[in-house]
């Protein structure tokens, strides 16, 4: 159950499922994602992430606008800390970075803690 609820929340957040009255139903996007090959899944995930997760869209927009297409993760962490505790802000940023890397909408250098578009 501890793993099921976050998964359902993620499916709803990304627009892949609707939950009502204890039932879960995949949306057309969710069905497309489930039926797709890995490359197409990444594309569908990227579109959903940019559409439904404002932080992911914000990070990508900042990277697109910067001449070097780089930004320190600390910049986004500070922004999140205006609304969340330090721990929660770090957890949210880590999740969005992992999702963004999976969707290949940006890269992240663990050593320098810098987000970038170097390989895109």
CORJOSUL-V910506 format. One record per backbone hydrogen bond with DSSP energy under -1.0 kcal/mol. CO is the residue of the C=O (numbers start at 0). NH is the residue of the N-H. E is the energy in kcal/mol with one decimal. If there is no record, write none. Layout:
((CO | NH | E) (CO | NH | E))
This chain:
((0 | 4 | -1.9) (2 | 6 | -1.3) (3 | 7 | -2.5) (4 | 8 | -2.5) (5 | 9 | -2.3) (6 | 10 | -2.5) (7 | 11 | -2.3) (8 | 12 | -2.8) (9 | 13 | -2.4) (10 | 15 | -2.9) (10 | 16 | -1.1) (11 | 14 | -1.3) (15 | 26 | -1.9) (17 | 24 | -2.8) (19 | 22 | -2.2) (22 | 19 | -2.4) (24 | 17 | -2.7) (26 | 30 | -2.7) (27 | 31 | -2.4) (28 | 32 | -2.6) (29 | 33 | -2.4) (30 | 34 | -1.8) (31 | 35 | -1.0) (36 | 40 | -2.6) (37 | 41 | -2.2) (38 | 42 | -1.7) (39 | 43 | -2.7) (40 | 44 | -3.0) (41 | 45 | -2.6) (42 | 46 | -2.3) (43 | 47 | -2.4) (44 | 48 | -2.8) (45 | 49 | -2.4) (46 | 50 | -1.8) (47 | 51 | -2.9) (48 | 52 | -2.0) (52 | 56 | -1.9) (53 | 57 | -2.6) (54 | 58 | -2.7) (55 | 59 | -2.3) (56 | 60 | -2.5) (57 | 61 | -2.7) (58 | 62 | -2.5) (59 | 63 | -2.6) (60 | 64 | -2.1) (61 | 65 | -1.7) (65 | 68 | -1.1) (68 | 116 | -1.5) (70 | 114 | -3.0) (71 | 74 | -1.2) (72 | 76 | -2.2) (73 | 77 | -2.5) (74 | 78 | -1.5) (75 | 79 | -2.3) (76 | 80 | -2.1) (78 | 81 | -1.1) (79 | 82 | -2.1) (79 | 83 | -2.2) (84 | 88 | -3.0) (85 | 89 | -2.2) (86 | 90 | -2.2) (87 | 91 | -2.8) (88 | 92 | -2.6) (89 | 93 | -2.4) (90 | 94 | -2.2) (91 | 95 | -2.5) (92 | 96 | -2.7) (93 | 97 | -2.4) (94 | 98 | -2.6) (95 | 99 | -2.9) (96 | 100 | -2.5) (97 | 101 | -2.3) (98 | 102 | -2.6) (99 | 104 | -2.3) (106 | 115 | -2.2) (108 | 112 | -2.2) (112 | 72 | -2.6) (113 | 108 | -2.6) (114 | 70 | -2.1) (115 | 106 | -3.2) (116 | 119 | -1.9))
